[in-house]
Amino acid sequence: GLTWTYDSGTTQVMSGPRSLDGTEVMVLTHYLDGVPVSEDYLAYGPAGVATLGTAAAGQLTLFDPPLLIYGPPPLEPGLAWTSTTRLGGIEITLSSEVVGLRGVQAPAGRFNALQIRQRTLTSTGGQTLLDLFLVPGVGVVRFVTQDGTVIDLIERNF
């Protein structure tokens, strides 16, 4: 499988394919200090990459409809997409835009990455902002959180 390790103590491992609710998905498992904490179920298609749901603490939560996390290929500056799903009684909207191409120096190397700005809004008034620095064929090499915290890729294995 594919593995990404970040300087925050998190590791992500991609495995699959697996069938979930009749759809073929790839499973992205998130580990914190070596302990699995959650899984995301990702479906790849012409519209982009959508998450069908997540599992944490032994509980599976499916999104209705799936939430589009990456827009249709090719990802390029100026491309924007929005997706809305329901989780219980809460509506979640993810608005994303490729804001540019940036040079990123991370412990895992130097990359030309697409900077993707993701805004998450909930019907209860919650909102977050996250910048992802994505290198197609490599993965996310840097995350910058709303408070300015930088999380860098330190190792990747394919």
N, C-alpha and C positions, 0 to 999 in steps of 0.2 A: 504493500500500500504506500500511500503518500503520507509523509510526516513533516510537520512544521513545528519548530520549537521557538518560543519567544522569550525575551528577557524578563517577562513578568512571572515566569514559572509555569506558564501554560504551554501545553503541547496539543496540537490538533492532528488527528489521524483519520485519513479518508479510506473507507473500505466499501466493498460492495461489488457489483450491484446486489440489491435485495428488493424483494417485493413488499410494498407497504400499501395496504388498502387497494390492491390491484394495480398499482403503479410501480414501475421500476425506479428505484432511488439509489443514490449513493449516500453512505452514512458518514457524517463528520462527527467524530467523537472528541469531546473536549476534556482534557486532563489538567488538573491543577496539582503540581508537585507529585506527578505520577499516579494520582487517584482520578478515575473517571467521574466527571460531574454531570455531563449532559451529552445528548446526541441531537444532531440536526439531520433531517431527512430531505435531501436535495434531489430535485428532478431537473434534468438538462433537456432543453428543447429549443426550437427555432425562436421562441419569444425570449429566451434567456435562461437564467437559473432561478428556480423557485424553491422555497422551503415548504414542504407539505406539513411539517410539524416538528415537534421537539419532544424529547423525553428527559426527565430529570427526577431524581428521587423515586425511581420506579414507576413514574406516572407518564403516560403518553398523552400528549396534547396535539390534536390535529387542527390545522388552520383551515377555515372555510370562508372564502376560497384560499388556495395556496398563496403565499406572499412572494412576489417577485423581488429577488435581492440583487440580481444583476440583469441588466437589459439585454436586448438582442445583440448578437455579434454583427459587425465588429464594434467593440467598445472603442469610442474615440471622443476627444474633447468636444463638448457641446451636446452630446447625447444625454437625454434625461428621461426618466421613467418614474411612474408612481403606481403604487399597489396598495390596496386596502383589504384587510381581512377582519374577521370577528374571532375573538377569543373569549368564550363565555359571553358575558353581556357587554364586553368592551370592544370598540372598534379601534384597530391599529392601522395607521397609514404610514407607509415608508416612501419617502420622496428622495430620489437619488439623481445625481448629475455628475458626469465626468467633467471636472473643472479644468483639467489640464494635464500635461505631461511634466513630471518632475524628476530630477535626479535625487536618488536616495542613497545615502551611505549608511549601511547597517552592518552589524557584526558578521552577517552571512555574505556580505559583498556589496558591490556598487551596482545600482539598478536604475534604469529608466522606467519609471512607474506611472501608471495612470492614477491621478488623484481623484477619488470618488467621494463626494460629500453626501452622506446619508442623514436625513432628518426623519426622526420617528416621532409621530404625534399620536396621542391616544384620545379617545372621546371623553376621558376623565380630566383632560387638561395636561397630562404629562408630555414632556418633550425632551428629546436628546439629539445631540449632534455628534457625528463620528466621521472622521476622514480616514479612508482606507487608501493605501498605496498598493495597487494591484499590478503585478507583472503577469500578463497572459503567459500561460505555460509554466509559471513558477508559483504564483499565488500571492497572498497578501504579505508584503515585506515590511510594512509599518502600519500601525494604527495610531491615530492621534485622537484622544478623547476630548469631550466637551471642556474639561478643565485644563487641557493642554498636556496631559500625560502622554508621553511617547512610548509606545511598545514596539520594539524592533525584533525582526526575525534574527535568530542567532544560528539556526541550523535547519537545513531541509534535506530530506532523503526521499528519493524517488525509486 
